[in-house]
């Protein structure tokens, strides 16, 4: 199905700022050239621009590439996107859900460690 992310092997977030004018080819070039990763892997790659109110995602399907674009409305606020440096970070499904819900993915108190 078009844009079905449930079968991906990994979710990657490209931290920092991305030029949101880039198309599929430009975003694939970032994945390949800047981070030496395979844009055709069974993965979802997430990008965010300067304003943090819109994201783009690249997904490879068996017959081609899909560009997913989501823009929040004014009332919805902004994504809590890591800005410390430009890198690729692997996300868990839980972190992906937090990100899409507007919650910061870097939550040290969200996961409690067992005391021994």
Protein Blocks (a to p, Z undefined) as FASTA:
>chain_A
ZZiaklpfbdcddehjddfkbcfklmmmmmmmmnopafkbccddddddfkopaccddddd
fkbccdddddddfknopadddfkbgcdddddfklmmmmmnopafblfklpccddZZ
